[in-house]
Amino acid sequence: MARKAAVIYARVSSREQREEGYSIEAQVRLLRENAVKNDFEIVKEFIEIESAKEAGRPVFNQMVGFFRKNPSCKILLVEKTDRLYRNKRDPLTIDDLEIAVHFVKEGEVVSKDAKSQVKFIHDIRIAMARNYSENLREEVKKGMAEKASQGVYPGNPPIGYRHNKATRSIEIHPQKSVVVKRAFELYASGSYSVKALAKAINIEMGTYIARSYLNRILKNPFYIGQFEWAGQTYKGKHECFISTSLFEEVQSILSGFNKPKYGAVDLPFRGIFKCHYCGCMITGERKKGKYVYYRCTCGKGPCALPRFREQEIAEGCGRLLKGLQIPEAIATGIVAALESERDLTQTRADGERARLQRALTVIRTRQDKALVAKLDGEISEELWQRNQSEWQNQELQLRAQIEGLQNGEIGERILDVQRTLELAQKAYSLYLTRKPKEQAELIKSVLLNCEIDSASLYPTYRKPFDMIMDRARNEEWSGRADLNCRPLAPQASALPG
């Protein structure tokens, strides 16, 4: 009997990982052993050195092309989920091939014939692989936040400033700063709107600045020594050319033209829905001081959507949550899988931490050697300063990434998934006991967006609630036949006038 043909795929994220023997050889050895154990014939091996956070990897695409040209080959061997993909597109590409993917280290085989629980747990692993990749990117951002906390703006400065590459600092631009200062002075006179100011600057200074950008300039606290980074305000070390009194005078004039977006009326479901007919937002209004109605804003002209009472909206939203229920046996299995996932994630984090520590050691060794060379007169002071600044930035980023791989954060991510499952189980019962404002907040936590027409709601669920609803609707976990995610709203003729 002929052996079944199989393909091997192994991946690391960077050449540095491969040079350090991070995992390629170990992956290939494990997969070959598994092929022998299951009597598979390895017909092709694909080795890739590329991050999987984005779709479009060259070797991955070659592997996909091989399967399409060789439809008789239906088996793919890979170490674990995050070696195959860390983005949302590649899993769909693999699904389209209709092959059996053996995740050897996780002990799972995922194919179109796999059990629903296996597929669902695999979906969770994909989500966690994406989360892990995104978390590493966030740790790099922490390094930038550390730079901001030291008073150095991590991004490109606004007009009026420029980067000094020699000193790696931000300095005043001798020409453009004059234009910005003149814009502040003219606007502070109170004789110009922002539109008129843009014209005046163009005529007087010969510099065109778009009205929207000019408005951002006038509001930017960078010019008085402050800046925002990642939602926090920091005091910058850069030199200022706009006085605090001038800046505050401009802010006072600007605030005089601002108007609040909404009134003081509490309309909890406003901003959640869009009109299915024209795509405009659904707004609300209170009639006779106590009746609340929701209608299309008609931003693109007259619209056929009728208006709805708040109670009708609330009841329709409640029906959207009925399907977010997982059978107890399935939920128990998922929790058990998450406990196992914690161990795998911890092992992965330990390996990544060791790699970062080795990279940090390399940087510090280079610094020590360069310092000795500088003291011996083998390298110039300029070369030393340039390299030292770069090494310090690299060390800062590495340390931030290492700090981000703490055990508590890994456990917290697992706990987030467990909390999501618990919310899915209780969403509908919680909704029924809440007031409209709290009901709206619950809907926002579950739905990404939702459209409405005269009879139905068309929800788009947030992840992973979309996976839960899809399983519930298509595989009937709950055993009910009425799990329609498009609940009927009252007919327009039934609404009060």
N, C-alpha and C positions, 0 to 999 in steps of 0.2 A: 504493500500500500504506500503510495507516494506521500511524502511528508508535506505538510502545509507550508506555503511560502510566507515569509514574514520579513518585515522591515524594522530596522533599529533606528531610533532617533535620540541623539544625546546633545545637550547644549550647556554652555556656560555663558555668562553675561559679558565677559571681557577677556582680552588677551592676557591681562595681568593674572586673572584667575587661572587660565590654562597654564601659564608659565610657572605658577606656584603649585601646579598639580592639584587644583581645587577639587575637580570632580569628573572630568571627562573620562579618564581611564577607568575610574571606579564605576561610572555609569555603564560604559561599554562592557566591562567584565561582568557586571551583574546581569545585563540584558542577554549576553551570550550564554551565560549559565542557565538563565530561564528558558532560552530557546532549546537548549539541549534537554532540559528537564521535561519540556512539553513536546519534544520531537518536532520542533519547527525547523525549517530550512531558511537560514538568513540569506536573502537574495540581494539586499542592498543595505548599506549603513550610511546614515546622514549625520555628520558632525557639524555643529554650528557654534560660532562664537559671536553672539549677538544678544542684546537685550530683547526680552519678549514683551515689554510693556506696550509696544506699538505693533500693529499688524504690518505685514509686508517684508518679513525676513527672507533673504535670498535662498538659503538652504531649505527653510520650511516650504517655500514656494516650489523648489525643485522636488521635494518629497511629495507634495500634493500632485504635481505634474506626473510623477512616476506612478502613483496610484491610479490616476486617470488613464494613463497609457497601458497599464497592466491591471485590468479589472479582475483578473483571477487571483491576484494577491489581495487578501482581505484582513491581514493582521499587522498591527503596528505595536512594537514594544518600546515603551518609554519608562524611565525611572519613576516619575511621579508627575502630578498635575502641573506644578509650576515649571517643570522642565519643558513641557510642551507648549503652554500658553499662559500669558498673564494679561491678556486683553479680551475684549468682548467679541471681536470679529473672528479670530482663529477657531474658537470652538464651533462656530457655525460652519466654517469651511470644512472642518473635520467631519461634522455631522453629515454634510452633503455627500461625502465619499462613501458613506454606508459601510464603514469598516469596523472591526472590533479593536478597540484600543486597550492594551494590557498595561495598566499602571502597576508595575511589578512591586515596588516598595510599598504601595498602598494596598496591594492584594485585591484590586478591583478590575473587572473587565466591563468596559462601557461600550455598548453597541445599541442598534435600534431595537434589539430584542431583549435588552436588559430590563430587569424589574424597575418599577417606578421609583422605589426607594433608593436603589443604586443610582439612578439618574439624578434624583433630587439631591442626594449627598454629594454627587459629583458637581452639581451646579453650585453647591455651597463651597466646595473646594476651589472652584474657579473664582468665585467671588473673593475668597480669602487670599488666593494667589494675586489677584489684582490689588487687593488691599495692602498686601505685603510690599508690592512694588511701589505703590503710591506712598506708603509710609516711609520708604527709604528716600523718596524724592522730598518728602516733607522734612526729613532730617537735614537735608542740604539747606532747606529754607531756614532751619533753625540757626545754621551758621551765619546766614545773612542777617537774621534777627539779632544775633550776638554783635555783629558789626554795627547794626543800627543802635544797639544799646550803648555802644561806645561813642556815639555821636557822629558816625560816618554814614552818609546816605548810601545804601547798597546799589541803587539803580542809577539811571541817567538823570542828571539834574535838570530843572526847568530852564527855559530861556532866560538869559542873563548870567548864566554860569556855564562852566565847562570843566572837563576833566583835565588835570595836569598829570600826564603819564609819568613824568620824571619823579614827581613826589607822591604819586598815587593819592592825590587829594582833589578836592573840588575848589575851584577858584572863580573869582568874578571875571566875566567876559568883558573886556574893556569897551567894546562897541555896543553889544546887545543889552548890557545892563543899563546903558543910558536910555535906550528905547523903553525898557520896562519902567524905569523910574519916572520917565515923562508920562507914561500911561497912568500911573498912580496919581501923579500930581494933577493931571487934567481931570480925572474922574473925581478926585477929592473936591474940586471946585463946585461940583453939583450942577454943572451946566451941560453935562453929556449923559446920554444913555449909552449902553455898551455898544449899540450899533453905530451911534454917532461918534463914539470914541475911536472905533476901528477906522472910520474914515479920516478922522483928524490925525491919527498916528500915521496913516498912509501918506497924507498930504504933507505933514510937518516933518516927519522923520524918514520918509521914503521906505517904510517897512510895512508890508501887508501882514496883518494878523487876523485870522478868522474870528468872527464874533464869539463863537462858542469857546475857542481856545483863550481868547482874551478874557472871557468871564472866569475861566479856571485860573488864569494868572492872577487876577485881582483877588481871588479867594485863597490863594496858596500861601500858607503860613511859612513856607520855606524861606521866603524873603525876609522874615524877621527871626530866623534862626531856629525854626521848628519844622519837623516833617513827620509824616505818618508812614508807618511800615507795618504791614500785617495787622492793621486795625489798632495800632498803638501809636501814641505821640511821643516823639523823642526830641531832645534838645541837641541841635547840630553843632558841630565844631566849625562849620564854614563861616566865612565873613559875610556880614549883611550890608546891603546898600539901601534898604528901605527902613525908615524909622518906625518904631512901634506906634507912635501917635498917628503917622500918616496911614499906616495899615488899618488901624482901628477906625479912622475916619471914613475910609473907603468901605469897610465892612458895614458901618452904620448906614451909609447911603444905599448899599446893596440890599440890606435887609428891609429897607423901606419899600422896595418894589416886590419883595417876596410875598406870596399868598399861600396859605395852607392848602394842601391837596384835598383834604376832606374836612367836613364840618365835625361837630362834636357828637353827632348821632352815632350810636353804636350799632353797626350792621355787620354781624359776625361772618356771614357767608359772602360778603363782597370781596372781589379779587380772586376767588377760587375758580370760577367758571368762565368759559368762553362760549360765545354763540356758535352753534353748529352750522348755521346758515351763512354768516358773514365773517366769522372769526373775531369779532369785537368782544371786549370784556363785558361781563354781566355786572351791573351796578345795582344798588339798592336805594330805596327812599322810604321815608316814614310818612304815612298819611293820617291826618286827624290826630296826630300825636301818639298813636298806639298801634296802627296797622303797618306792617313792614312788607313791601313788595320788592321783587327783583325783576329786572328787565335788561334788555340789550342796550348798550350805550349808543347804538346806531351811528357809530363813528364813520361808517362808509355810506351813509344814507339810510332811508326808511328800511325797516327790517320786519319780517313776518313773525318773529318770535313773540309769543304772548308774554304777559307778565305772570309771575308766580308769587303766591304767598310764602312767607318764611317757613310756615309749617310744612308746606308741600316740598320745599327744598330740603328741609331737615329729614322728612320721611324718605325721600328719594335717596339721600346720602346714606341713611341707615341701611337701606337694602343693598348698597354697594359693599357693606362690610359683612354680610351674612356668609359669603363664601370663604372668608378668610379663617377657615377652621381646618385643623389637621387632626386626623384620627389619633387617639392616644398611643397606639402601637407605633405609628409612624413617628410621632414626636419623640417617643422614648428612644427609638432607634437613632434619630438624628442627634439627640443629646449624647448618646453613647459614642457616636461617630465624632462628635466635637471633642469629647474627652481624649479620644485617640489622636485627633488632629492637634491637640495641645502639645502632645509629646513630639509629634513630627515637626511642629512649628518651632518648639524649643530647640530641637536638634539643628534645624536650619539656622536659627538665630545664633546658636553657639558657633556654628561654622562661619557665619558672616562676621561675627564679632572677632573671631580669631584672624580672619583675613584682614579686617580693618586694623587690628593691633599690629599685624606684620607690616602693613603699609605705613602705619604710624612710626614703627621702629625704623623703617627704611628712611623716612623723612628726617627723623632725628639724627640718624647716623650720617646722613648727607650734611646736615647742619654742623655736626661736630667736625667732620673732615674739612668742610669749607672754612670753618673758623681757624683750624690749625693752619690751613694753606694761606689764609689771610695774614695771620700772625707771622708766618715765615716769609711773607712777601711774594708768594707765588701767584696770588690773584689780587686785582685792584679793589680799592674801597668801593668804587661804583658797582662792579660786578657782585661784590659781596652783598651790598645793600639791596640790589635788584633781586637776587636769588633769595635772600633772607625774607623779604616781603612776601614773595610767592610761597615759600615754604611755610611761613606762618599762616597764610590763608588756607593752605592745604591741611595743615595740622588742625586748624580750627574746625574745618568741615568734617574731618575724620573723627575728631573727638565728639562733635555733635551727633554724628551717626552712631557712634558707639553708645553714647548716652541714651539714644532713642531705642536701643535694642534691649531695654531692661525687661526682666521677666514679668513685672507687673503689667507692662503695656501689652505683652502677648496675651496674658490672661484676660485683660480688659477687652481685647478684641473678640476673644471667644465668648466672653460674657455678653457683649453687645449682640451677638447672634442669638444667644439664649433668650435675651430680653425681647428680641424681635419675634421669636417664636411664641413667647408668652403673650406679647401684645396681639399677635395674630389670633391666638386662641380666645382672647377676652375682648377683642375690639368691639364686637357688636353689643355684648352685654354692657360694656362700659358706656358705649354711645347712648343706650337707652336711658341711662341714669343721669346723664349730664344735661346742663343747660345749653342753649344755643351757642354761646361763645365757646364753651369747652368742647361742644360737638364739632364746631368748625376747626378748632386746633387739632382734634383727633383726625379729622378728615385730611387736613394738610400734612400730617405726619405719615399718612398712608398713600395719598394720591400725589402724583407729580403734576397732573393737570386733569381737567375734566371739561368736556363740551356738553351742551344741552340744547335740545330742540323742543318742539311742542309736545313730544311724547316720551322722550328717552334721555338717559344720561349715558355719555360715552367716556368712561374713565380710563386714565393711563396710570397704573399703579407704580409706586416707587419700588426699587429693588430692596429686599428680595420678595416683597409682597406680590410683585407681578408673577414670580415663579410659583408661589403658593396658590394664587388664584388660578393660574393656568393648569396646575395639577388638579386642583379641586374641580374645575369646570370640565376638563377633558377626560379625567380618569375617575371622576365621581368618588373621591375619597369619602365624602360625607354621606353618600348613599341617597342623596336627595336629587330630584330631577329639576328643581326650580332655581338652580344657582345661575341666574342670568345676570351678567354684569351690566345689562342695560335695562334697569327697572323702569317701568312705565310711570310717567308723570301724568297728572290730570289733564284732560283735554282743555284746549283754550276756551272752549265754550263754557266749561265748568268753573272757570276762575271768576272771582268777584270783580265787578267793574270798578 
